[in-house]
Protein backbone atom coordinates (compact mmCIF):
# COMPACT_ATOMS: atom_id res chain seq x y z
CA UNK A 1 0.00 0.00 0.00
CA UNK A 2 1.41 3.38 -1.06
CA UNK A 3 0.84 6.14 1.50
CA UNK A 4 1.18 9.93 1.66
CA UNK A 5 1.39 11.43 5.17
CA UNK A 6 0.64 15.11 5.92
CA UNK A 7 1.47 16.10 9.51
CA UNK A 8 3.34 19.18 10.76
CA UNK A 9 4.75 17.45 13.85
CA UNK A 10 7.98 15.76 12.78
CA UNK A 11 7.79 13.35 15.71
CA UNK A 12 4.26 12.17 14.93
CA UNK A 13 4.93 12.10 11.19
CA UNK A 14 7.95 9.86 11.69
CA UNK A 15 6.07 7.71 14.20
CA UNK A 16 3.20 7.11 11.79
CA UNK A 17 5.67 6.40 9.01
CA UNK A 18 7.42 3.76 11.13
CA UNK A 19 4.14 2.08 12.14
CA UNK A 20 2.96 1.89 8.55
CA UNK A 21 6.33 0.71 7.24
CA UNK A 22 6.35 -2.05 9.85
CA UNK A 23 2.88 -3.02 8.58
CA UNK A 24 4.23 -3.39 5.04
CA UNK A 25 3.23 0.00 3.63
CA UNK A 26 5.37 2.17 1.37
CA UNK A 27 5.57 5.85 2.38
CA UNK A 28 5.83 7.66 -0.96
CA UNK A 29 5.72 11.18 0.54
CA UNK A 30 5.79 12.76 4.00
CA UNK A 31 4.89 16.46 4.08
CA UNK A 32 4.24 19.22 6.68
CA UNK A 33 1.42 21.29 5.14
CA UNK A 34 -1.69 21.34 2.96
CA UNK A 35 -0.27 22.61 -0.35
CA UNK A 36 2.52 20.02 -0.17
CA UNK A 37 -0.11 17.34 0.44
CA UNK A 38 -2.09 18.30 -2.66
CA UNK A 39 1.07 18.26 -4.81
CA UNK A 40 2.19 14.91 -3.35
CA UNK A 41 -1.17 13.28 -4.09
CA UNK A 42 -1.20 14.65 -7.63
CA UNK A 43 2.31 13.31 -8.20
CA UNK A 44 2.12 9.91 -6.52
CA UNK A 45 -1.60 8.98 -6.67
CA UNK A 46 -1.28 7.05 -3.39
CA UNK A 47 -3.53 4.28 -2.16
CA UNK A 48 -4.34 6.47 0.86
CA UNK A 49 -3.46 9.89 2.31
CA UNK A 50 -3.24 10.35 6.08
CA UNK A 51 -3.89 13.98 6.95
CA UNK A 52 -3.73 16.14 10.08
CA UNK A 53 -6.68 18.56 10.37
CA UNK A 54 -4.63 21.52 11.65
CA UNK A 55 -1.41 22.46 9.85
CA UNK A 56 0.61 25.62 9.05
CA UNK A 57 0.29 28.49 8.64
CA UNK A 58 -2.78 29.19 10.81
CA UNK A 59 -3.28 25.72 12.36
CA UNK A 60 -7.03 25.97 11.80
CA UNK A 61 -8.40 23.73 9.06
CA UNK A 62 -5.64 23.63 6.44
CA UNK A 63 -5.50 19.85 6.42
CA UNK A 64 -9.21 19.32 5.91
CA UNK A 65 -9.32 21.99 3.18
CA UNK A 66 -6.46 20.26 1.38
CA UNK A 67 -8.27 16.93 1.74
CA UNK A 68 -11.44 18.42 0.27
CA UNK A 69 -9.44 19.87 -2.63
CA UNK A 70 -8.05 16.42 -3.33
CA UNK A 71 -11.51 14.87 -3.18
CA UNK A 72 -12.87 17.56 -5.50
CA UNK A 73 -10.39 16.38 -8.12
CA UNK A 74 -10.97 12.70 -7.37
CA UNK A 75 -13.97 11.88 -5.14
CA UNK A 76 -12.66 8.36 -4.55
CA UNK A 77 -9.14 9.34 -3.46
CA UNK A 78 -8.84 7.63 -0.03
CA UNK A 79 -8.36 10.08 2.84
CA UNK A 80 -7.89 9.31 6.54
CA UNK A 81 -8.01 12.45 8.69
CA UNK A 82 -6.38 12.59 12.12
CA UNK A 83 -7.52 15.15 14.68
CA UNK A 84 -6.53 16.08 18.22
CA UNK A 85 -10.15 16.78 19.15
CA UNK A 86 -13.61 15.65 18.03
CA UNK A 87 -14.84 18.05 15.34
CA UNK A 88 -17.85 16.33 13.81
CA UNK A 89 -18.41 19.00 11.14
CA UNK A 90 -15.10 18.04 9.55
CA UNK A 91 -16.20 14.41 9.39
CA UNK A 92 -19.43 15.55 7.73
CA UNK A 93 -17.57 17.70 5.19
CA UNK A 94 -15.33 14.79 4.30
CA UNK A 95 -18.21 12.33 3.91
CA UNK A 96 -20.00 14.76 1.61
CA UNK A 97 -16.95 14.87 -0.66
CA UNK A 98 -17.47 11.40 -2.12
CA UNK A 99 -18.77 7.87 -1.71
CA UNK A 100 -16.58 6.02 0.75
CA UNK A 101 -12.81 5.82 1.14
CA UNK A 102 -12.86 8.28 4.04
CA UNK A 103 -11.93 8.12 7.70
CA UNK A 104 -11.80 10.40 10.73
CA UNK A 105 -9.85 9.23 13.78
CA UNK A 106 -8.52 10.92 16.88
CA UNK A 107 -4.73 11.01 17.09
CA UNK A 108 -4.89 9.01 20.31
CA UNK A 109 -6.11 6.12 18.16
CA UNK A 110 -2.65 5.91 16.53
CA UNK A 111 -1.34 4.47 19.79
CA UNK A 112 -3.83 1.61 19.40
CA UNK A 113 -1.71 0.20 16.61
CA UNK A 114 -3.96 -2.62 15.41
CA UNK A 115 -7.04 -0.34 15.41
CA UNK A 116 -5.16 2.34 13.50
CA UNK A 117 -3.74 -0.06 10.91
CA UNK A 118 -7.16 -1.68 10.45
CA UNK A 119 -8.65 1.78 9.85
CA UNK A 120 -6.01 2.58 7.26
CA UNK A 121 -6.76 -0.62 5.37
CA UNK A 122 -10.53 -0.13 5.53
CA UNK A 123 -10.33 3.38 4.10
CA UNK A 124 -7.84 2.35 1.41
CA UNK A 125 -10.24 -0.42 0.37
CA UNK A 126 -13.17 1.98 -0.02
CA UNK A 127 -14.65 1.85 3.47
CA UNK A 128 -15.75 4.57 5.86
CA UNK A 129 -14.28 4.78 9.36
CA UNK A 130 -15.30 7.20 12.12
CA UNK A 131 -13.78 7.41 15.58
CA UNK A 132 -16.07 6.03 18.32
CA UNK A 133 -15.79 9.36 20.16
CA UNK A 134 -17.32 11.15 17.17
CA UNK A 135 -20.20 8.68 17.25
CA UNK A 136 -20.67 9.18 20.99
CA UNK A 137 -20.98 12.94 20.56
CA UNK A 138 -23.48 12.55 17.76
CA UNK A 139 -25.65 10.24 19.83
CA UNK A 140 -25.52 12.62 22.80
CA UNK A 141 -26.46 15.74 20.83
CA UNK A 142 -29.11 14.32 18.48
CA UNK A 143 -32.01 16.70 17.79
CA UNK A 144 -35.60 15.81 18.64
CA UNK A 145 -36.71 16.12 15.01
CA UNK A 146 -33.86 13.92 13.84
CA UNK A 147 -35.08 11.26 11.35
CA UNK A 148 -32.58 8.90 12.97
CA UNK A 149 -35.04 8.98 15.87
CA UNK A 150 -37.30 6.63 13.91
CA UNK A 151 -34.75 3.88 14.38
CA UNK A 152 -35.01 1.41 17.23
CA UNK A 153 -32.24 1.37 19.86
CA UNK A 154 -30.73 -1.73 18.24
CA UNK A 155 -30.86 -0.14 14.78
CA UNK A 156 -29.12 2.98 16.14
CA UNK A 157 -26.47 0.75 17.66
CA UNK A 158 -25.96 -1.00 14.32
CA UNK A 159 -25.74 2.35 12.50
CA UNK A 160 -23.20 3.58 15.04
CA UNK A 161 -21.05 0.51 14.38
CA UNK A 162 -21.48 1.01 10.62
CA UNK A 163 -20.13 4.54 11.10
CA UNK A 164 -17.05 3.06 12.77
CA UNK A 165 -16.44 1.15 9.54
CA UNK A 166 -17.42 -2.30 10.79
CA UNK A 167 -18.69 -4.91 8.32
CA UNK A 168 -21.91 -6.82 8.95
CA UNK A 169 -19.89 -9.77 10.20
CA UNK A 170 -17.94 -7.57 12.63
CA UNK A 171 -21.17 -5.96 13.86
CA UNK A 172 -22.67 -9.41 14.48
CA UNK A 173 -19.63 -10.38 16.56
CA UNK A 174 -19.74 -7.10 18.51
CA UNK A 175 -23.40 -7.23 19.53
CA UNK A 176 -23.63 -11.04 19.71
CA UNK A 177 -26.35 -11.63 17.13
CA UNK A 178 -26.47 -13.63 13.91
CA UNK A 179 -25.28 -12.28 10.58
CA UNK A 180 -28.85 -12.57 9.30
CA UNK A 181 -30.12 -10.40 12.17
CA UNK A 182 -27.59 -7.69 11.29
CA UNK A 183 -28.64 -7.82 7.64
CA UNK A 184 -32.25 -7.32 8.74
CA UNK A 185 -31.31 -4.34 10.90
CA UNK A 186 -29.28 -2.79 8.07
CA UNK A 187 -32.17 -3.24 5.65
CA UNK A 188 -34.54 -1.57 8.13
CA UNK A 189 -32.10 1.33 8.53
CA UNK A 190 -31.93 1.81 4.76
CA UNK A 191 -35.73 1.64 4.52
CA UNK A 192 -36.36 4.18 7.30
CA UNK A 193 -33.78 6.59 5.86
CA UNK A 194 -35.13 6.23 2.32
CA UNK A 195 -32.04 4.42 1.08
CA UNK A 196 -33.45 0.99 0.32
CA UNK A 197 -33.26 1.49 -3.44
CA UNK A 198 -30.29 2.98 -5.26
CA UNK A 199 -26.63 2.34 -5.77
CA UNK A 200 -24.46 -0.41 -4.34
CA UNK A 201 -24.69 -1.41 -0.69
CA UNK A 202 -21.40 0.27 0.26
CA UNK A 203 -22.64 3.61 -1.09
CA UNK A 204 -25.92 3.22 0.82
CA UNK A 205 -23.93 2.61 4.01
CA UNK A 206 -22.03 5.86 3.42
CA UNK A 207 -25.29 7.74 2.82
CA UNK A 208 -26.74 6.31 6.04
CA UNK A 209 -23.71 7.47 8.01
CA UNK A 210 -23.92 10.88 6.33
CA UNK A 211 -27.57 11.15 7.36
CA UNK A 212 -26.48 10.28 10.89
CA UNK A 213 -24.01 13.19 10.85
CA UNK A 214 -26.27 15.72 9.20
CA UNK A 215 -29.05 15.23 11.70
CA UNK A 216 -27.01 15.28 14.89
N, C-alpha and C positions, 0 to 999 in steps of 0.2 A: 504494500500500500504506500503510495507516494503522498507525502504530507507537507503542507505549508503551515508554519506557525507564526502568528503575529502577536507579540507580547513585549511590552516595553521593559519589563523587569528581566534583566539578563539572567538572574538566578533562576527564576521560574521558567524562562524560555529554555535554558539549558537543561533544567530538570525534566520538563516535558519531553524535550528531545531525547534525553537518555531513556526515559520510560518507554517511549514509542520505539526507539531503536532496539531496545531489549525485547520488545514484542514483535520484532521483525519488520517494522516499518522503515521506509526510506525518507529522510527529511530532505526535501529538495530545496527548501528555502526557509530561513528563519529571520524575521524582520521585526523592527521596533515600532512601526507606525502604520496608519491606514493607507496612505498613498503607496508605500512600499508593498503592502499586502496586495493591493489591486494589481500592481505591475507584476508581482510574483505569480499570481494566479493566471494572469494573461499569458505569461511566459511559459509556465510549467504545466498548466491544466492539471492540478493535483487531484488525487482521489478524494481528498478532504482538506479543508482549511480550518485550523483551530485558532480562534480569534478572541482577544481580550476586548471587553466592551469599552473600557476607558484607556485611551492612549494619547501621546503628545499630539498637538501642543497644549490643548486645554484640559485634557483628561476628563472630558464629558462623555460624548457618545461617538468618538471618532471611529472606534472599532465596529460598532453596529452600522454606522453609515457606510463604511467601506464594505461591510458584508452585504448590505442592501444594494450597493452599486454593482457588486459582483453578481448578485442574484438577478439584477435587472438585465444584465448581459446574458446570463445563463441561469434560468430559474431552477435548474436541477443541479447546479454546482453545490456539492455538499459543504455545509458550514456548521461547525460546532462552536458556539459562543461560550466563553468562560467569563463569569462575573463575580466580583467580591460580595455583592449583595443581591437580594431578590428584587428584580425590576421587571415585573410581569409584562409591562407595555413593550419592552424590547423583544420578549418572546413572541408576543402577538405580531409585532412588525415583521419579525423573521418568518413566522408561519405564513403570513400573508404574501410573502415574496415568492412562493412556489409550492409545489406539491411534494412534500417530503424532503428527505435529505437535509434535515435541520435538527439542531440540538441546542439546548441552553442548560448549562450546568454551573453550579457554584464552584469556585476555585478549590474550596475545601474537598470537593469530590475527587480531585486529582490524587489526593493522598490515599484514597480508596482505590488502589491501583486496578484491581480486577473490574470494578464498577466503571472506572474511567475508560479503560481499554475496551470494555464491552460497548460503552456508549459511542466511542469512536467508530467501532466496526458497524454498529447499527446505523449510524448516520451515513457512513460511507456507502452502505448497501441500500440506501434509499429510505431508511426509517426516520422516525421522529422521536426525539428523546428530550424530556423535560425533567428538571431537577425536582425531586419530591417536595422540597421546600416551596417551590413555585406553586405546585399543586395544592399544598396545604393552605397557602395564602388565598388562593382562588376559592377554595371551599369555604374558608372563614368569611370572606367578604362578598359572597354571592348575593345579588339583588333579589328582592321579593318577586319581581316580575320576570325573573330569569327563566327562559324556556327549559333550561337544564332542570328546573324544579319539577318538571313533569316526570322525571326519571325516578325510579324507586331507589332506596338506599343502596341496594346491591348493584343496580345499573350505574349509579354514580361512582361506586367503588371500582367497577370494571372500567369506566371511562377514565377515571383517575390513573389507573394502571396502564391503560392505553396511552395516556399522555406521557407516561414515563418511558414509553417505547417498548413495552412488553408485548410479546406475541400472545396469541390465544392460549397456546400451551403453557407459557410462563404464567399467565394470569390464572389458569386452572390450578397450577401448582401452588401459587401464592395464596389463593382463597379456598383451596381444598375442595374444589368441585370438579365435575367431569368436563372434558373438552367440549362435549355437546352442550352442556349447560352454559358455558362461556359463549359459544356460538349463538345460542338463543338470546342471551343478554345483549350481545353486540348487535344482533339483528333488531332487537327492540329499541336499542339506542338509535340506530340509523333511522328506524321508522319514526320515532318520536321527534327526531331532529330534521325530518324531511329529507333524509339522505339514502333512503332504501334503494332508489333507482339512480343510476348514473354511471360514473366511471368505475375503474377497478377498485377493489376492496381497500387497497392501501391508501388511495386518494380519499376515499370516504372516511377512513380513520383520521386522516389529517384534517379533513373538514370538520369532523366531530370535535377534535381537540381544539380547533380554531373557534368553533362555536362556544366551547367551554371557556376559552379565554375572553372572547368578546363580551360575554354576558356575565362577567364576574367583576 
